[in-house]
Amino acid sequence: MILSPEILTIEILDTIFLIFGTVAFVLAVKISLRWDINSTTKSQYDLEKQSFLSATIIKYIFAIKIPLFLFFIFTLDKISNLLTGAMCAVGVVDATNYGTYLLILKLLNIYLFGLWLSIHYLDMKNPNLPYTKIKFEFFTIAYWFLIAEIVLEFIMFYSINIDKMVSCCGTLYSTSANSVIGDVLRIDTPILLGLFYGVFALLVIFYKFRAKYLFAISNIAYIIISLIALISFFGTYIYELPTHHCPFCFMQRDYYYIGYLIYTFLFIGTFYGIRSGVMEILGEENRKSLYISLIFDTLFLLLVSSYPLVYFIKNGVWL
């Protein structure tokens, strides 16, 4: 087990989130079962007070957890120099059997938590609190994802053995690797880029015709194809090395921490795209989400596309 200031910070925050999140969960279950905005009874009045308390707790937990994901990646990268063989966060993730599952769960959770915050914002804007029951029912599900993340995080950090040699990103993210990642990296570049720019073209079309459901679904596809394209193609131009496919090394100082900006653009763009579909389900007019999504999806595309273009202009050849 490694104990660094960063890991202790994460674990202390997780403990606080676990305690207060459980309090909010108990109240959320009660509110989900008994809420009736049209009732004038004392029990309904008590539920309204409890709903504000519970919602405030959840709001701050989720609002902190979303940016804390970047701090988690920063922590993994910082402690990687303590593990033999690790060059970046990938080595730490691979150091235990839980790292990959935790990373995937964290990615899923930041979208879930963001959607809850969006529903809560809409609910608080309306004096009739139309989404109170929905948002607390949503939380009773999201709570278990939060708990799973916290438990996995404790287990992962506890399971790290600093005396064990781990694989570096060059080994794990290689076309010769006998894994799903290796299979993905062997996809032909023209096909991969065709899918990447093709999905973006669909986003533009669905935005133009205000097809919010299709726009949301396309953003989910955009997350997947963007990550694959980033690892397989665009990342090699960031590193200027045709064999380096790591999705974390460009978050280091040597590359001016550009990875944080790349992933932030991708998250904001795809989150607001998915949000537009959820708002449509709720019957809310939300053209702003479509606009924000397209802007940040475009910024992501322009940023990652600039690297191969600049490389070609400077060197006259492709990698």
GIFENCOR-V145715 format. One record per residue. N is the residue number from 1. RES is the residue in one letter. SS is DSSP state (h for helix, s for strand, l for the rest). D_FIRST is the distance of its C-alpha to the first C-alpha in whole Angstrom. Layout:
n->N res->RES ss->SS d_first->D_FIRST
n->N res->RES ss->SS d_first->D_FIRST
This chain:
n->1 res->M ss->l d_first->0
n->2 res->I ss->l d_first->4
n->3 res->L ss->l d_first->7
n->4 res->S ss->l d_first->10
n->5 res->P ss->h d_first->13
n->6 res->E ss->h d_first->13
n->7 res->I ss->h d_first->10
n->8 res->L ss->h d_first->12
n->9 res->T ss->h d_first->15
n->10 res->I ss->h d_first->14
n->11 res->E ss->h d_first->13
n->12 res->I ss->h d_first->16
n->13 res->L ss->h d_first->18
n->14 res->D ss->h d_first->17
n->15 res->T ss->h d_first->17
n->16 res->I ss->h d_first->21
n->17 res->F ss->h d_first->22
n->18 res->L ss->h d_first->21
n->19 res->I ss->h d_first->23
n->20 res->F ss->h d_first->26
n->21 res->G ss->h d_first->26
n->22 res->T ss->h d_first->27
n->23 res->V ss->h d_first->29
n->24 res->A ss->h d_first->31
n->25 res->F ss->h d_first->30
n->26 res->V ss->h d_first->33
n->27 res->L ss->h d_first->35
n->28 res->A ss->h d_first->35
n->29 res->V ss->h d_first->36
n->30 res->K ss->h d_first->39
n->31 res->I ss->h d_first->40
n->32 res->S ss->h d_first->40
n->33 res->L ss->h d_first->42
n->34 res->R ss->h d_first->45
n->35 res->W ss->l d_first->45
n->36 res->D ss->l d_first->49
n->37 res->I ss->l d_first->50
n->38 res->N ss->l d_first->53
n->39 res->S ss->l d_first->53
n->40 res->T ss->l d_first->54
n->41 res->T ss->l d_first->53
n->42 res->K ss->h d_first->51
n->43 res->S ss->h d_first->48
n->44 res->Q ss->h d_first->48
n->45 res->Y ss->h d_first->48
n->46 res->D ss->h d_first->45
n->47 res->L ss->h d_first->43
n->48 res->E ss->h d_first->44
n->49 res->K ss->h d_first->43
n->50 res->Q ss->h d_first->39
n->51 res->S ss->h d_first->39
n->52 res->F ss->h d_first->39
n->53 res->L ss->h d_first->36
n->54 res->S ss->h d_first->34
n->55 res->A ss->h d_first->35
n->56 res->T ss->h d_first->34
n->57 res->I ss->h d_first->31
n->58 res->I ss->h d_first->30
n->59 res->K ss->h d_first->31
n->60 res->Y ss->h d_first->29
n->61 res->I ss->h d_first->26
n->62 res->F ss->h d_first->27
n->63 res->A ss->h d_first->28
n->64 res->I ss->h d_first->25
n->65 res->K ss->h d_first->23
n->66 res->I ss->h d_first->25
n->67 res->P ss->h d_first->25
n->68 res->L ss->h d_first->21
n->69 res->F ss->h d_first->20
n->70 res->L ss->h d_first->21
n->71 res->F ss->h d_first->19
n->72 res->F ss->h d_first->16
n->73 res->I ss->h d_first->17
n->74 res->F ss->h d_first->18
n->75 res->T ss->h d_first->14
n->76 res->L ss->h d_first->13
n->77 res->D ss->h d_first->16
n->78 res->K ss->h d_first->15
n->79 res->I ss->h d_first->11
n->80 res->S ss->h d_first->13
n->81 res->N ss->h d_first->14
n->82 res->L ss->h d_first->11
n->83 res->L ss->l d_first->11
n->84 res->T ss->l d_first->14
n->85 res->G ss->l d_first->17
n->86 res->A ss->l d_first->16
n->87 res->M ss->l d_first->19
n->88 res->C ss->l d_first->18
n->89 res->A ss->h d_first->16
n->90 res->V ss->h d_first->17
n->91 res->G ss->h d_first->15
n->92 res->V ss->h d_first->12
n->93 res->V ss->h d_first->14
n->94 res->D ss->l d_first->14
n->95 res->A ss->l d_first->11
n->96 res->T ss->l d_first->11
n->97 res->N ss->l d_first->14
n->98 res->Y ss->l d_first->14
n->99 res->G ss->h d_first->14
n->100 res->T ss->h d_first->18
n->101 res->Y ss->h d_first->18
n->102 res->L ss->h d_first->17
n->103 res->L ss->h d_first->18
n->104 res->I ss->h d_first->22
n->105 res->L ss->h d_first->21
n->106 res->K ss->h d_first->21
n->107 res->L ss->h d_first->24
n->108 res->L ss->h d_first->26
n->109 res->N ss->h d_first->25
n->110 res->I ss->h d_first->26
n->111 res->Y ss->h d_first->29
n->112 res->L ss->h d_first->30
n->113 res->F ss->h d_first->29
n->114 res->G ss->h d_first->31
n->115 res->L ss->h d_first->34
n->116 res->W ss->h d_first->34
n->117 res->L ss->h d_first->34
n->118 res->S ss->h d_first->37
n->119 res->I ss->h d_first->39
n->120 res->H ss->h d_first->38
n->121 res->Y ss->h d_first->40
n->122 res->L ss->h d_first->43
n->123 res->D ss->h d_first->43
n->124 res->M ss->h d_first->43
n->125 res->K ss->h d_first->46
n->126 res->N ss->l d_first->48
n->127 res->P ss->l d_first->50
n->128 res->N ss->l d_first->50
n->129 res->L ss->l d_first->46
n->130 res->P ss->l d_first->47
n->131 res->Y ss->l d_first->43
n->132 res->T ss->h d_first->42
n->133 res->K ss->h d_first->42
n->134 res->I ss->h d_first->40
n->135 res->K ss->h d_first->37
n->136 res->F ss->h d_first->36
n->137 res->E ss->h d_first->37
n->138 res->F ss->h d_first->35
n->139 res->F ss->h d_first->32
n->140 res->T ss->h d_first->32
n->141 res->I ss->h d_first->31
n->142 res->A ss->h d_first->28
n->143 res->Y ss->h d_first->27
n->144 res->W ss->h d_first->25
n->145 res->F ss->h d_first->24
n->146 res->L ss->h d_first->22
n->147 res->I ss->h d_first->21
n->148 res->A ss->h d_first->20
n->149 res->E ss->h d_first->18
n->150 res->I ss->h d_first->16
n->151 res->V ss->h d_first->15
n->152 res->L ss->h d_first->14
n->153 res->E ss->h d_first->12
n->154 res->F ss->h d_first->10
n->155 res->I ss->h d_first->10
n->156 res->M ss->h d_first->9
n->157 res->F ss->h d_first->6
n->158 res->Y ss->h d_first->5
n->159 res->S ss->h d_first->6
n->160 res->I ss->l d_first->5
n->161 res->N ss->l d_first->6
n->162 res->I ss->l d_first->7
n->163 res->D ss->l d_first->10
n->164 res->K ss->l d_first->11
n->165 res->M ss->l d_first->14
n->166 res->V ss->l d_first->15
n->167 res->S ss->l d_first->18
n->168 res->C ss->l d_first->19
n->169 res->C ss->h d_first->21
n->170 res->G ss->h d_first->25
n->171 res->T ss->h d_first->24
n->172 res->L ss->h d_first->23
n->173 res->Y ss->l d_first->26
n->174 res->S ss->l d_first->28
n->175 res->T ss->l d_first->32
n->176 res->S ss->l d_first->31
n->177 res->A ss->l d_first->28
n->178 res->N ss->l d_first->29
n->179 res->S ss->l d_first->27
n->180 res->V ss->h d_first->29
n->181 res->I ss->h d_first->28
n->182 res->G ss->h d_first->30
n->183 res->D ss->h d_first->33
n->184 res->V ss->h d_first->32
n->185 res->L ss->h d_first->33
n->186 res->R ss->l d_first->36
n->187 res->I ss->l d_first->38
n->188 res->D ss->l d_first->41
n->189 res->T ss->h d_first->41
n->190 res->P ss->h d_first->44
n->191 res->I ss->h d_first->43
n->192 res->L ss->h d_first->40
n->193 res->L ss->h d_first->41
n->194 res->G ss->h d_first->44
n->195 res->L ss->h d_first->42
n->196 res->F ss->h d_first->40
n->197 res->Y ss->h d_first->43
n->198 res->G ss->h d_first->45
n->199 res->V ss->h d_first->43
n->200 res->F ss->h d_first->43
n->201 res->A ss->h d_first->47
n->202 res->L ss->h d_first->46
n->203 res->L ss->h d_first->45
n->204 res->V ss->h d_first->48
n->205 res->I ss->h d_first->50
n->206 res->F ss->h d_first->49
n->207 res->Y ss->h d_first->48
n->208 res->K ss->h d_first->52
n->209 res->F ss->l d_first->53
n->210 res->R ss->l d_first->51
n->211 res->A ss->l d_first->49
n->212 res->K ss->h d_first->46
n->213 res->Y ss->h d_first->45
n->214 res->L ss->h d_first->45
n->215 res->F ss->h d_first->44
n->216 res->A ss->h d_first->41
n->217 res->I ss->h d_first->40
n->218 res->S ss->h d_first->41
n->219 res->N ss->h d_first->38
n->220 res->I ss->h d_first->36
n->221 res->A ss->h d_first->37
n->222 res->Y ss->h d_first->37
n->223 res->I ss->h d_first->33
n->224 res->I ss->h d_first->33
n->225 res->I ss->h d_first->35
n->226 res->S ss->h d_first->34
n->227 res->L ss->h d_first->30
n->228 res->I ss->h d_first->32
n->229 res->A ss->h d_first->34
n->230 res->L ss->h d_first->32
n->231 res->I ss->h d_first->30
n->232 res->S ss->h d_first->33
n->233 res->F ss->h d_first->35
n->234 res->F ss->h d_first->35
n->235 res->G ss->h d_first->31
n->236 res->T ss->h d_first->33
n->237 res->Y ss->h d_first->36
n->238 res->I ss->h d_first->33
n->239 res->Y ss->h d_first->32
n->240 res->E ss->l d_first->35
n->241 res->L ss->l d_first->34
n->242 res->P ss->l d_first->35
n->243 res->T ss->l d_first->32
n->244 res->H ss->l d_first->29
n->245 res->H ss->l d_first->28
n->246 res->C ss->l d_first->25
n->247 res->P ss->l d_first->25
n->248 res->F ss->l d_first->22
n->249 res->C ss->h d_first->23
n->250 res->F ss->h d_first->26
n->251 res->M ss->h d_first->24
n->252 res->Q ss->l d_first->24
n->253 res->R ss->h d_first->26
n->254 res->D ss->h d_first->28
n->255 res->Y ss->h d_first->29
n->256 res->Y ss->l d_first->30
n->257 res->Y ss->l d_first->27
n->258 res->I ss->h d_first->30
n->259 res->G ss->h d_first->27
n->260 res->Y ss->h d_first->27
n->261 res->L ss->h d_first->31
n->262 res->I ss->h d_first->31
n->263 res->Y ss->h d_first->29
n->264 res->T ss->h d_first->30
n->265 res->F ss->h d_first->34
n->266 res->L ss->h d_first->33
n->267 res->F ss->h d_first->31
n->268 res->I ss->h d_first->34
n->269 res->G ss->h d_first->36
n->270 res->T ss->h d_first->35
n->271 res->F ss->h d_first->34
n->272 res->Y ss->h d_first->38
n->273 res->G ss->h d_first->39
n->274 res->I ss->h d_first->38
n->275 res->R ss->h d_first->38
n->276 res->S ss->h d_first->42
n->277 res->G ss->h d_first->42
n->278 res->V ss->h d_first->41
n->279 res->M ss->h d_first->43
n->280 res->E ss->h d_first->46
n->281 res->I ss->h d_first->45
n->282 res->L ss->l d_first->45
n->283 res->G ss->l d_first->49
n->284 res->E ss->l d_first->48
n->285 res->E ss->l d_first->49
n->286 res->N ss->l d_first->47
n->287 res->R ss->h d_first->48
n->288 res->K ss->h d_first->46
n->289 res->S ss->h d_first->43
n->290 res->L ss->h d_first->44
n->291 res->Y ss->h d_first->45
n->292 res->I ss->h d_first->42
n->293 res->S ss->h d_first->40
n->294 res->L ss->h d_first->43
n->295 res->I ss->h d_first->42
n->296 res->F ss->h d_first->39
n->297 res->D ss->h d_first->39
n->298 res->T ss->h d_first->41
n->299 res->L ss->h d_first->40
n->300 res->F ss->h d_first->37
n->301 res->L ss->h d_first->39
n->302 res->L ss->h d_first->41
n->303 res->L ss->h d_first->38
n->304 res->V ss->h d_first->36
n->305 res->S ss->h d_first->40
n->306 res->S ss->h d_first->41
n->307 res->Y ss->h d_first->38
n->308 res->P ss->h d_first->40
n->309 res->L ss->h d_first->44
n->310 res->V ss->h d_first->43
n->311 res->Y ss->h d_first->42
n->312 res->F ss->h d_first->45
n->313 res->I ss->h d_first->47
n->314 res->K ss->h d_first->46
n->315 res->N ss->h d_first->46
n->316 res->G ss->l d_first->48
n->317 res->V ss->l d_first->46
n->318 res->W ss->l d_first->44
n->319 res->L ss->l d_first->40
